[in-house]
Amino acid sequence: MAKRCIIIMNHEKRRFAAKVQYMTSPGFGSGGNWRIRHGLSGGGPSRVITSLETFSFDPEIHELLLSSYHHPGITIKKTKNETG
C-alpha cells in the first residue's frame, strides 16, 4: 500500500527463482499494469538492494533491471551464478 518501497535482502539463487511458489509481497506480478488489474494501490517496489547488487524497475514493463554493479569484489558472473 506504500507509494514507494525498497526491498533489502541477501542475494541468493533461491530468492531469485525463475518461478515462485509462494508470494508474500506481490510487487509487479507478471509485469505491465498487473497491479492495476488486480486492484492494488501504491506504486510497488522502486529498488531491490541485495548483498551483491542494486536493481531498479523498468518504468513501463516493470521488469527488474541491474542498476549498480560496481561493488568491490563482485562480478557480473558471480551475480549470474547467484540468480535463478
PyMOL CGO cylinders between C-alpha atoms (Angstrom):
from pymol import cmd
from pymol.cgo import CYLINDER

trace = [
    CYLINDER, 0.00, 0.00, 0.00, 3.05, 2.27, 0.24, 0.3, 1, 1, 1, 1, 1, 1,
    CYLINDER, 3.05, 2.27, 0.24, 3.76, 4.73, -2.55, 0.3, 1, 1, 1, 1, 1, 1,
    CYLINDER, 3.76, 4.73, -2.55, 7.43, 3.73, -2.53, 0.3, 1, 1, 1, 1, 1, 1,
    CYLINDER, 7.43, 3.73, -2.53, 9.00, 0.51, -1.34, 0.3, 1, 1, 1, 1, 1, 1,
    CYLINDER, 9.00, 0.51, -1.34, 12.66, -0.53, -1.21, 0.3, 1, 1, 1, 1, 1, 1,
    CYLINDER, 12.66, -0.53, -1.21, 13.48, -4.20, -0.71, 0.3, 1, 1, 1, 1, 1, 1,
    CYLINDER, 13.48, -4.20, -0.71, 16.73, -5.12, 1.04, 0.3, 1, 1, 1, 1, 1, 1,
    CYLINDER, 16.73, -5.12, 1.04, 17.81, -8.76, 1.05, 0.3, 1, 1, 1, 1, 1, 1,
    CYLINDER, 17.81, -8.76, 1.05, 20.65, -11.24, 0.67, 0.3, 1, 1, 1, 1, 1, 1,
    CYLINDER, 20.65, -11.24, 0.67, 21.32, -12.16, -2.95, 0.3, 1, 1, 1, 1, 1, 1,
    CYLINDER, 21.32, -12.16, -2.95, 20.84, -15.93, -3.13, 0.3, 1, 1, 1, 1, 1, 1,
    CYLINDER, 20.84, -15.93, -3.13, 19.74, -18.17, -6.00, 0.3, 1, 1, 1, 1, 1, 1,
    CYLINDER, 19.74, -18.17, -6.00, 16.75, -19.45, -4.01, 0.3, 1, 1, 1, 1, 1, 1,
    CYLINDER, 16.75, -19.45, -4.01, 15.47, -15.87, -3.54, 0.3, 1, 1, 1, 1, 1, 1,
    CYLINDER, 15.47, -15.87, -3.54, 15.71, -15.09, -7.27, 0.3, 1, 1, 1, 1, 1, 1,
    CYLINDER, 15.71, -15.09, -7.27, 13.87, -18.15, -8.55, 0.3, 1, 1, 1, 1, 1, 1,
    CYLINDER, 13.87, -18.15, -8.55, 12.62, -18.30, -12.15, 0.3, 1, 1, 1, 1, 1, 1,
    CYLINDER, 12.62, -18.30, -12.15, 9.14, -19.10, -10.82, 0.3, 1, 1, 1, 1, 1, 1,
    CYLINDER, 9.14, -19.10, -10.82, 7.93, -18.53, -7.28, 0.3, 1, 1, 1, 1, 1, 1,
    CYLINDER, 7.93, -18.53, -7.28, 5.80, -20.99, -5.32, 0.3, 1, 1, 1, 1, 1, 1,
    CYLINDER, 5.80, -20.99, -5.32, 4.55, -18.54, -2.69, 0.3, 1, 1, 1, 1, 1, 1,
    CYLINDER, 4.55, -18.54, -2.69, 4.33, -14.74, -2.86, 0.3, 1, 1, 1, 1, 1, 1,
    CYLINDER, 4.33, -14.74, -2.86, 4.35, -12.68, 0.34, 0.3, 1, 1, 1, 1, 1, 1,
    CYLINDER, 4.35, -12.68, 0.34, 4.51, -9.29, -1.41, 0.3, 1, 1, 1, 1, 1, 1,
    CYLINDER, 4.51, -9.29, -1.41, 3.17, -9.04, -4.95, 0.3, 1, 1, 1, 1, 1, 1,
    CYLINDER, 3.17, -9.04, -4.95, 5.48, -6.39, -6.39, 0.3, 1, 1, 1, 1, 1, 1,
    CYLINDER, 5.48, -6.39, -6.39, 4.61, -6.14, -10.10, 0.3, 1, 1, 1, 1, 1, 1,
    CYLINDER, 4.61, -6.14, -10.10, 3.32, -9.68, -10.61, 0.3, 1, 1, 1, 1, 1, 1,
    CYLINDER, 3.32, -9.68, -10.61, 3.68, -10.61, -14.27, 0.3, 1, 1, 1, 1, 1, 1,
    CYLINDER, 3.68, -10.61, -14.27, 4.56, -7.03, -15.26, 0.3, 1, 1, 1, 1, 1, 1,
    CYLINDER, 4.56, -7.03, -15.26, 2.86, -4.27, -17.21, 0.3, 1, 1, 1, 1, 1, 1,
    CYLINDER, 2.86, -4.27, -17.21, -0.26, -2.97, -15.47, 0.3, 1, 1, 1, 1, 1, 1,
    CYLINDER, -0.26, -2.97, -15.47, -0.64, -6.10, -13.32, 0.3, 1, 1, 1, 1, 1, 1,
    CYLINDER, -0.64, -6.10, -13.32, -1.02, -4.09, -10.08, 0.3, 1, 1, 1, 1, 1, 1,
    CYLINDER, -1.02, -4.09, -10.08, -3.86, -2.01, -11.54, 0.3, 1, 1, 1, 1, 1, 1,
    CYLINDER, -3.86, -2.01, -11.54, -5.65, -5.07, -12.97, 0.3, 1, 1, 1, 1, 1, 1,
    CYLINDER, -5.65, -5.07, -12.97, -5.58, -6.68, -9.51, 0.3, 1, 1, 1, 1, 1, 1,
    CYLINDER, -5.58, -6.68, -9.51, -6.76, -3.55, -7.69, 0.3, 1, 1, 1, 1, 1, 1,
    CYLINDER, -6.76, -3.55, -7.69, -3.52, -2.95, -5.79, 0.3, 1, 1, 1, 1, 1, 1,
    CYLINDER, -3.52, -2.95, -5.79, -2.83, 0.58, -4.66, 0.3, 1, 1, 1, 1, 1, 1,
    CYLINDER, -2.83, 0.58, -4.66, 0.62, 2.02, -4.10, 0.3, 1, 1, 1, 1, 1, 1,
    CYLINDER, 0.62, 2.02, -4.10, 3.48, 2.15, -6.53, 0.3, 1, 1, 1, 1, 1, 1,
    CYLINDER, 3.48, 2.15, -6.53, 5.09, -1.21, -5.96, 0.3, 1, 1, 1, 1, 1, 1,
    CYLINDER, 5.09, -1.21, -5.96, 8.80, -1.62, -5.27, 0.3, 1, 1, 1, 1, 1, 1,
    CYLINDER, 8.80, -1.62, -5.27, 11.21, 1.03, -6.57, 0.3, 1, 1, 1, 1, 1, 1,
    CYLINDER, 11.21, 1.03, -6.57, 14.53, -0.67, -5.77, 0.3, 1, 1, 1, 1, 1, 1,
    CYLINDER, 14.53, -0.67, -5.77, 15.90, -4.03, -4.71, 0.3, 1, 1, 1, 1, 1, 1,
    CYLINDER, 15.90, -4.03, -4.71, 19.17, -3.75, -2.83, 0.3, 1, 1, 1, 1, 1, 1,
    CYLINDER, 19.17, -3.75, -2.83, 20.98, -7.04, -2.33, 0.3, 1, 1, 1, 1, 1, 1,
    CYLINDER, 20.98, -7.04, -2.33, 24.25, -8.12, -0.82, 0.3, 1, 1, 1, 1, 1, 1,
    CYLINDER, 24.25, -8.12, -0.82, 25.68, -8.21, -4.38, 0.3, 1, 1, 1, 1, 1, 1,
    CYLINDER, 25.68, -8.21, -4.38, 23.94, -5.57, -6.49, 0.3, 1, 1, 1, 1, 1, 1,
    CYLINDER, 23.94, -5.57, -6.49, 21.30, -2.86, -6.72, 0.3, 1, 1, 1, 1, 1, 1,
    CYLINDER, 21.30, -2.86, -6.72, 18.30, -3.23, -9.03, 0.3, 1, 1, 1, 1, 1, 1,
    CYLINDER, 18.30, -3.23, -9.03, 15.59, -0.87, -10.26, 0.3, 1, 1, 1, 1, 1, 1,
    CYLINDER, 15.59, -0.87, -10.26, 12.48, -1.47, -12.39, 0.3, 1, 1, 1, 1, 1, 1,
    CYLINDER, 12.48, -1.47, -12.39, 11.70, -0.52, -15.97, 0.3, 1, 1, 1, 1, 1, 1,
    CYLINDER, 11.70, -0.52, -15.97, 9.03, 2.22, -15.67, 0.3, 1, 1, 1, 1, 1, 1,
    CYLINDER, 9.03, 2.22, -15.67, 6.75, 0.75, -18.35, 0.3, 1, 1, 1, 1, 1, 1,
    CYLINDER, 6.75, 0.75, -18.35, 7.03, -3.04, -18.21, 0.3, 1, 1, 1, 1, 1, 1,
    CYLINDER, 7.03, -3.04, -18.21, 8.24, -3.21, -14.57, 0.3, 1, 1, 1, 1, 1, 1,
    CYLINDER, 8.24, -3.21, -14.57, 10.97, -5.73, -15.31, 0.3, 1, 1, 1, 1, 1, 1,
    CYLINDER, 10.97, -5.73, -15.31, 13.82, -5.88, -12.81, 0.3, 1, 1, 1, 1, 1, 1,
    CYLINDER, 13.82, -5.88, -12.81, 16.95, -4.10, -14.12, 0.3, 1, 1, 1, 1, 1, 1,
    CYLINDER, 16.95, -4.10, -14.12, 20.52, -4.24, -12.85, 0.3, 1, 1, 1, 1, 1, 1,
    CYLINDER, 20.52, -4.24, -12.85, 21.30, -0.62, -11.99, 0.3, 1, 1, 1, 1, 1, 1,
    CYLINDER, 21.30, -0.62, -11.99, 24.55, -0.83, -10.00, 0.3, 1, 1, 1, 1, 1, 1,
    CYLINDER, 24.55, -0.83, -10.00, 27.24, -3.46, -10.34, 0.3, 1, 1, 1, 1, 1, 1,
    CYLINDER, 27.24, -3.46, -10.34, 30.47, -1.74, -9.37, 0.3, 1, 1, 1, 1, 1, 1,
    CYLINDER, 30.47, -1.74, -9.37, 30.76, -3.13, -5.86, 0.3, 1, 1, 1, 1, 1, 1,
    CYLINDER, 30.76, -3.13, -5.86, 34.26, -4.18, -4.71, 0.3, 1, 1, 1, 1, 1, 1,
    CYLINDER, 34.26, -4.18, -4.71, 34.94, -7.87, -5.34, 0.3, 1, 1, 1, 1, 1, 1,
    CYLINDER, 34.94, -7.87, -5.34, 31.59, -8.52, -7.04, 0.3, 1, 1, 1, 1, 1, 1,
    CYLINDER, 31.59, -8.52, -7.04, 31.49, -9.55, -10.69, 0.3, 1, 1, 1, 1, 1, 1,
    CYLINDER, 31.49, -9.55, -10.69, 28.59, -9.93, -13.11, 0.3, 1, 1, 1, 1, 1, 1,
    CYLINDER, 28.59, -9.93, -13.11, 29.49, -13.64, -13.31, 0.3, 1, 1, 1, 1, 1, 1,
    CYLINDER, 29.49, -13.64, -13.31, 29.07, -14.02, -9.54, 0.3, 1, 1, 1, 1, 1, 1,
    CYLINDER, 29.07, -14.02, -9.54, 25.71, -12.27, -9.70, 0.3, 1, 1, 1, 1, 1, 1,
    CYLINDER, 25.71, -12.27, -9.70, 24.52, -14.51, -12.55, 0.3, 1, 1, 1, 1, 1, 1,
    CYLINDER, 24.52, -14.51, -12.55, 25.60, -17.60, -10.59, 0.3, 1, 1, 1, 1, 1, 1,
    CYLINDER, 25.60, -17.60, -10.59, 23.51, -16.45, -7.62, 0.3, 1, 1, 1, 1, 1, 1,
    CYLINDER, 23.51, -16.45, -7.62, 20.43, -15.57, -9.69, 0.3, 1, 1, 1, 1, 1, 1,
    CYLINDER, 20.43, -15.57, -9.69, 17.85, -18.21, -10.66, 0.3, 1, 1, 1, 1, 1, 1,
]
cmd.load_cgo(trace, "trace")
